[in-house]
Amino acid sequence: SNPVLEAFGNAKTVRNDNSSRFGKFVEIQFDRYGRISGAAIRTYLLEKSRVCQISDPERNYHCFYLLCASPPEEKEKFKLGDPKSFHYLNQSNCYELVGVNAAQEYLSTKRAMDIVGISQDEQEAIFRVVAGILHLGNIKFSKSEETDSAVLEDEESKFHLQTTAELLMCDMNALEGALCARVMITPEEIIKRTLDPLGAAVSRDGLAKTLYSRLFDWLVQKINISIGQDPSSKCLIGVLDIYGFESFQTNSFEQFCINFTNEKLQQHFNQHVFKMEQEEYTKEGIDWSYLEFVDNQDVLDLIEKKPGGIIALLDEACMFPKSTHETFSQKLYQTFKDHKRFIKPKLTRSDFTVIHYAGDVQYQSEHFLDKNKDYVVPEHQEMLSASKCSFVSGLFPPLSEETAKSSKFSSIGSRFKLQLQQLMDTLNHTEPHYIRCVKPNSLLKPFIFEHMNVIQQLRSGGVLEAVRIKCAGFPTHWTFHDFLTRLGILAPEVLRGNFDEKDSCKRIMEKIGLTGYQIGETKIFLRAGQMSELDARRALLLSNCATVIQKNARTRCSQKTYIGLQKSSVFLQSICRGELARRSYYHMKSREVSAVRIQKQMRRTLARKKYVEIKFCANVLQTGFRAMAACNKFRYMKQTYRKQTSASTTIQSYWRRHKALADYQNLKKASITQQSNSSCDEQEEKVLETSVQNDSPSMEESPNHVQKESSNPVQKESSNPVQKESSNPVQKESSTPFQDDESIEAIRDSSSPLKDTEKIEVLAVEIKNLKVMLHAEKQRGDEYERKYVEAQGSNEELRKKLAETEKRVYQLQDSLNSVYQDDIFHVKSSCRAEDDLEYFIKIEFNFSTYC
């Protein structure tokens, strides 16, 4: 039920985002067996004026904003839109709450309605009424052509009027007439009077407030029916959730009633905490210094006293049609001009100030008369009771004529005072426990603590005064019987003695050593903290007693367990001894078999030892023979290496000789070629000179001369065998230096160009042959060089193997020498006294190697 009541009864105020704008008293009823038998919710003074009028930055009731955030299909069905488009919501600039999702809250409210037992049809009707109130607030009026009459201002107002009529399922014309006209019934006739635009707007707001108030009362009644009440219950636990003290910049009739409620609750708190406490001290006759406290009875008399209280004067002013808030204020000024709790503010004509227990509050009386009147306009009652919606018509049941006349005016203040008195009677029959809610800061933010503001709230709530009296007094008081029943175990000798209860309590306190307490006629009064010390000692004593009991119980259990274990161990020992005796018998029986087995194992050990020794000797012989074979192989490889070394040396000498000869022949050929080229040049020069000298004779002699010149060299060549022999010097590779010089001189002396040409051709052929021979010799030399490298690599490998072989030979020689020194092995073993065997093994081995 809490989400439903919060949605329709809570709103955002300046100090609280979720302030309850109604008082709530929840009763949990019990039967005579202490079981929950029922529950009920009572509400007080719903703030109806908030439906039509709000101030910035406050908000209207949550249900209006939740409905505007409903799913699109529902918004379309109720013809709703943004909250800014409705007059009852756009009077403030606050439309959303921080950290609150209106759409999710709407669904949560509907789920809560399902749990409470509100059907889907009833839920739809409830939200139709809420949507109708929003559309009703958008109906605007203007002055018509007739005097003192009002009509709809524009087409938008007509649309909202039609929508309101559709949602409430009533006649549109009847709704317009109920808003714009009044019917006055006189003994002679019925007079219909039209309203001006201001009166029509007041009538519209009155209808909206009445609709919302009836809807809220129906919800509370439905929740009570769903919960179930127990009229016969005489035991209950009640939780009173009431609005706190309020003091704003503008304080109207609602703040006046709220502060009146807080004054009544503060008086109850004073009576319970201060008066009753001091009266009990006086009754018990203890030494107590009286402390004064602020009593607010005079403020309550100022507000509720008859016939001269503020509420009584307000009801009187409401009964006169011509009374205004100014006449009401003047009446207050005249009546309470000498009252110490009433002040007339300066520079105002209708305000008044009341000095409450929490501070001074200045009230504005402009709307006191209108808000105190609680009656339904007959036209509104008739129109809504004729609605086709059963839910709406159920909110406004038809009234009889006598009831209608008697309920023409009903004072909200008087009715609220009566409800408050009934609540106080209920509280007086209970044992109250007070919870003071303290607001840490005015910014509505966490981790901010305004010290002066908090101290003022504590002082206004009477908390500081209560703490002072509690600290100075005796917060704990017990009857003698209860005290002895609970704490008598601290002094058992006192309980066993023949003392009365008062002396017994005194002896217990003296034994414990506490001071500052007082003993009355029927009760003992303890200072703050003494009861906790007594309880601590009692708990310690009980703990020690429990420890002793546990110790004895554990001793008994341990002794019983020990005896059982002792008997069991004796029985087990007898069984074990019998088993050991049987095993000893079986062991003695199998002793002979064991002796034979031991002899067998001994013989096997001796035989194995002999075999191991013979095997070792064989290994030594094998090692010696392998060493001899390795030494022989080493000698053979050494001889082979020497032969290969001499062969490679011979090959190298031949190769160097061949290479030197080839170099010599190349140099020789180069020198001959150079000399032949120089001789050819000289012959050409000589021929040219001869031709120049014979140029003067006739042309006939010239050919003969040429023939002579050409024949002379041939003859010279044929006549000189030395030159002919030297013309082919390349063919003889082994010619001497002397012959080479002669050939060179012959070449220089030759002067025939033809002969030189032939020599050049011969030399070219010889050079070609020499190149072929040189290439073959190079290939042969490369092959010899490769073989030399391979032979050198094999020699290195043989040298390494030879070194390893020598190392092994030395190792074998050392091992053989050690074997030679230990040439006698003596093996002796005995199995029985008559079987003694001796084994002598002597090995002589001489080994020598020659490497």
ZIQUI-V463221 format. One record per residue. N is the residue number from 0. RES is the residue in one small letter. PSI is psi as a letter, one per 40 degrees, with the letter a starting at -180 (999 if undefined). Layout:
n	res	psi
N	RES	PSI
N	RES	PSI
//
This chain:
n	res	psi
0	s	d
1	n	d
2	p	d
3	v	d
4	l	d
5	e	d
6	a	d
7	f	e
8	g	e
9	n	i
10	a	i
11	k	h
12	t	a
13	v	d
14	r	e
15	n	h
16	d	e
17	n	f
18	s	h
19	s	h
20	r	f
21	f	i
22	g	i
23	k	h
24	f	h
25	v	h
26	e	h
27	i	h
28	q	i
29	f	i
30	d	a
31	r	e
32	y	e
33	g	e
34	r	i
35	i	h
36	s	e
37	g	i
38	a	i
39	a	i
40	i	h
41	r	h
42	t	i
43	y	h
44	l	g
45	l	h
46	e	g
47	k	d
48	s	d
49	r	d
50	v	d
51	c	e
52	q	h
53	i	i
54	s	i
55	d	h
56	p	f
57	e	i
58	r	i
59	n	a
60	y	i
61	h	d
62	c	d
63	f	d
64	y	d
65	l	d
66	l	d
67	c	e
68	a	e
69	s	i
70	p	i
71	p	d
72	e	d
73	e	d
74	k	d
75	e	d
76	k	d
77	f	e
78	k	f
79	l	i
80	g	a
81	d	i
82	p	d
83	k	e
84	s	e
85	f	h
86	h	d
87	y	e
88	l	d
89	n	e
90	q	e
91	s	i
92	n	e
93	c	h
94	y	d
95	e	i
96	l	i
97	v	h
98	g	e
99	v	h
100	n	h
101	a	d
102	a	d
103	q	d
104	e	d
105	y	d
106	l	d
107	s	d
108	t	d
109	k	d
110	r	d
111	a	d
112	m	d
113	d	d
114	i	d
115	v	d
116	g	e
117	i	h
118	s	i
119	q	d
120	d	d
121	e	d
122	q	d
123	e	d
124	a	d
125	i	d
126	f	d
127	r	d
128	v	d
129	v	d
130	a	d
131	g	d
132	i	d
133	l	d
134	h	d
135	l	d
136	g	e
137	n	e
138	i	h
139	k	i
140	f	i
141	s	i
142	k	h
143	s	a
144	e	d
145	e	i
146	t	h
147	d	f
148	s	i
149	a	i
150	v	i
151	l	h
152	e	d
153	d	a
154	e	d
155	e	d
156	s	d
157	k	d
158	f	d
159	h	d
160	l	d
161	q	d
162	t	d
163	t	d
164	a	d
165	e	d
166	l	d
167	l	e
168	m	f
169	c	i
170	d	h
171	m	d
172	n	d
173	a	d
174	l	d
175	e	d
176	g	d
177	a	d
178	l	d
179	c	e
180	a	i
181	r	i
182	v	h
183	m	h
184	i	h
185	t	i
186	p	d
187	e	d
188	e	i
189	i	h
190	i	h
191	k	h
192	r	h
193	t	i
194	l	i
195	d	i
196	p	d
197	l	d
198	g	d
199	a	d
200	a	d
201	v	d
202	s	d
203	r	d
204	d	d
205	g	d
206	l	d
207	a	d
208	k	d
209	t	d
210	l	d
211	y	d
212	s	d
213	r	d
214	l	d
215	f	d
216	d	d
217	w	d
218	l	d
219	v	d
220	q	d
221	k	d
222	i	d
223	n	d
224	i	d
225	s	d
226	i	d
227	g	h
228	q	i
229	d	g
230	p	d
231	s	e
232	s	h
233	k	e
234	c	h
235	l	i
236	i	h
237	g	i
238	v	h
239	l	h
240	d	g
241	i	i
242	y	i
243	g	i
244	f	h
245	e	h
246	s	h
247	f	a
248	q	d
249	t	h
250	n	h
251	s	a
252	f	d
253	e	d
254	q	d
255	f	d
256	c	d
257	i	d
258	n	d
259	f	d
260	t	d
261	n	d
262	e	d
263	k	d
264	l	d
265	q	d
266	q	d
267	h	d
268	f	d
269	n	d
270	q	d
271	h	d
272	v	d
273	f	d
274	k	d
275	m	d
276	e	d
277	q	d
278	e	d
279	e	d
280	y	d
281	t	d
282	k	d
283	e	e
284	g	f
285	i	i
286	d	h
287	w	h
288	s	h
289	y	h
290	l	h
291	e	i
292	f	i
293	v	h
294	d	h
295	n	f
296	q	d
297	d	d
298	v	d
299	l	d
300	d	d
301	l	d
302	i	d
303	e	e
304	k	i
305	k	i
306	p	e
307	g	e
308	g	i
309	i	d
310	i	d
311	a	d
312	l	d
313	l	d
314	d	d
315	e	d
316	a	d
317	c	d
318	m	d
319	f	h
320	p	d
321	k	e
322	s	i
323	t	i
324	h	d
325	e	d
326	t	d
327	f	d
328	s	d
329	q	d
330	k	d
331	l	d
332	y	d
333	q	d
334	t	d
335	f	f
336	k	d
337	d	e
338	h	h
339	k	e
340	r	e
341	f	h
342	i	h
343	k	h
344	p	i
345	k	i
346	l	f
347	t	i
348	r	e
349	s	e
350	d	i
351	f	i
352	t	h
353	v	h
354	i	g
355	h	i
356	y	d
357	a	e
358	g	i
359	d	h
360	v	h
361	q	h
362	y	i
363	q	h
364	s	e
365	e	d
366	h	e
367	f	d
368	l	d
369	d	d
370	k	e
371	n	e
372	k	h
373	d	g
374	y	i
375	v	h
376	v	h
377	p	d
378	e	d
379	h	d
380	q	d
381	e	d
382	m	d
383	l	d
384	s	d
385	a	e
386	s	i
387	k	e
388	c	h
389	s	d
390	f	d
391	v	d
392	s	d
393	g	d
394	l	d
395	f	g
396	p	i
397	p	i
398	l	i
399	s	i
400	e	d
401	e	d
402	t	d
403	a	d
404	k	d
405	s	d
406	s	f
407	k	d
408	f	h
409	s	h
410	s	h
411	i	d
412	g	d
413	s	d
414	r	d
415	f	d
416	k	d
417	l	d
418	q	d
419	l	d
420	q	d
421	q	d
422	l	d
423	m	d
424	d	d
425	t	d
426	l	d
427	n	d
428	h	e
429	t	i
430	e	h
431	p	i
432	h	h
433	y	i
434	i	h
435	r	h
436	c	h
437	v	h
438	k	h
439	p	d
440	n	i
441	s	e
442	l	e
443	l	f
444	k	i
445	p	i
446	f	f
447	i	h
448	f	h
449	e	h
450	h	d
451	m	d
452	n	d
453	v	d
454	i	d
455	q	d
456	q	d
457	l	d
458	r	d
459	s	d
460	g	e
461	g	e
462	v	d
463	l	d
464	e	d
465	a	d
466	v	d
467	r	d
468	i	d
469	k	d
470	c	d
471	a	e
472	g	a
473	f	g
474	p	d
475	t	h
476	h	h
477	w	i
478	t	i
479	f	d
480	h	d
481	d	d
482	f	d
483	l	d
484	t	d
485	r	d
486	l	e
487	g	d
488	i	e
489	l	d
490	a	g
491	p	d
492	e	d
493	v	d
494	l	d
495	r	d
496	g	i
497	n	g
498	f	i
499	d	i
500	e	d
501	k	d
502	d	d
503	s	d
504	c	d
505	k	d
506	r	d
507	i	d
508	m	d
509	e	d
510	k	d
511	i	d
512	g	f
513	l	i
514	t	i
515	g	e
516	y	i
517	q	i
518	i	h
519	g	a
520	e	d
521	t	e
522	k	i
523	i	h
524	f	h
525	l	i
526	r	i
527	a	h
528	g	e
529	q	d
530	m	d
531	s	d
532	e	d
533	l	d
534	d	d
535	a	d
536	r	d
537	r	d
538	a	d
539	l	d
540	l	d
541	l	d
542	s	d
543	n	d
544	c	d
545	a	d
546	t	d
547	v	d
548	i	d
549	q	d
550	k	d
551	n	d
552	a	d
553	r	d
554	t	d
555	r	d
556	c	d
557	s	d
558	q	d
559	k	d
560	t	d
561	y	d
562	i	d
563	g	d
564	l	d
565	q	d
566	k	d
567	s	d
568	s	d
569	v	d
570	f	d
571	l	d
572	q	d
573	s	d
574	i	d
575	c	d
576	r	d
577	g	d
578	e	d
579	l	d
580	a	d
581	r	d
582	r	d
583	s	d
584	y	d
585	y	d
586	h	d
587	m	d
588	k	d
589	s	e
590	r	d
591	e	d
592	v	d
593	s	d
594	a	d
595	v	d
596	r	d
597	i	d
598	q	d
599	k	d
600	q	d
601	m	d
602	r	d
603	r	d
604	t	d
605	l	d
606	a	d
607	r	d
608	k	d
609	k	d
610	y	d
611	v	d
612	e	d
613	i	d
614	k	d
615	f	d
616	c	d
617	a	d
618	n	d
619	v	d
620	l	d
621	q	d
622	t	d
623	g	d
624	f	d
625	r	d
626	a	d
627	m	d
628	a	d
629	a	d
630	c	d
631	n	d
632	k	d
633	f	d
634	r	d
635	y	d
636	m	d
637	k	d
638	q	d
639	t	d
640	y	d
641	r	d
642	k	d
643	q	d
644	t	d
645	s	d
646	a	d
647	s	d
648	t	d
649	t	d
650	i	d
651	q	d
652	s	d
653	y	d
654	w	d
655	r	d
656	r	d
657	h	d
658	k	d
659	a	d
660	l	d
661	a	d
662	d	d
663	y	d
664	q	d
665	n	d
666	l	d
667	k	d
668	k	d
669	a	d
670	s	d
671	i	d
672	t	d
673	q	d
674	q	d
675	s	d
676	n	d
677	s	d
678	s	d
679	c	d
680	d	d
681	e	d
682	q	d
683	e	d
684	e	d
685	k	d
686	v	d
687	l	d
688	e	d
689	t	d
690	s	d
691	v	d
692	q	d
693	n	e
694	d	d
695	s	d
696	p	i
697	s	i
698	m	e
699	e	d
700	e	e
701	s	d
702	p	d
703	n	d
704	h	d
705	v	d
706	q	d
707	k	d
708	e	d
709	s	d
710	s	d
711	n	d
712	p	d
713	v	d
714	q	d
715	k	d
716	e	d
717	s	d
718	s	e
719	n	g
720	p	d
721	v	d
722	q	d
723	k	d
724	e	d
725	s	e
726	s	e
727	n	g
728	p	e
729	v	d
730	q	d
731	k	h
732	e	d
733	s	f
734	s	i
735	t	i
736	p	d
737	f	d
738	q	d
739	d	d
740	d	d
741	e	d
742	s	d
743	i	d
744	e	d
745	a	d
746	i	d
747	r	d
748	d	d
749	s	h
750	s	e
751	s	h
752	p	d
753	l	d
754	k	d
755	d	d
756	t	d
757	e	d
758	k	d
759	i	d
760	e	d
761	v	d
762	l	d
763	a	d
764	v	d
765	e	d
766	i	d
767	k	d
768	n	d
769	l	d
770	k	d
771	v	d
772	m	d
773	l	d
774	h	d
775	a	d
776	e	d
777	k	d
778	q	d
779	r	d
780	g	d
781	d	d
782	e	d
783	y	d
784	e	d
785	r	d
786	k	d
787	y	d
788	v	d
789	e	d
790	a	d
791	q	d
792	g	d
793	s	d
794	n	d
795	e	d
796	e	d
797	l	d
798	r	d
799	k	d
800	k	d
801	l	d
802	a	d
803	e	d
804	t	d
805	e	d
806	k	d
807	r	d
808	v	d
809	y	d
810	q	d
811	l	d
812	q	d
813	d	d
814	s	d
815	l	d
816	n	d
817	s	d
818	v	d
819	y	d
820	q	d
821	d	g
822	d	e
823	i	h
824	f	h
825	h	h
826	v	h
827	k	h
828	s	i
829	s	h
830	c	d
831	r	i
832	a	d
833	e	e
834	d	g
835	d	h
836	l	i
837	e	h
838	y	h
839	f	h
840	i	h
841	k	h
842	i	h
843	e	h
844	f	h
845	n	h
846	f	h
847	s	i
848	t	i
849	y	h
850	c	999
//
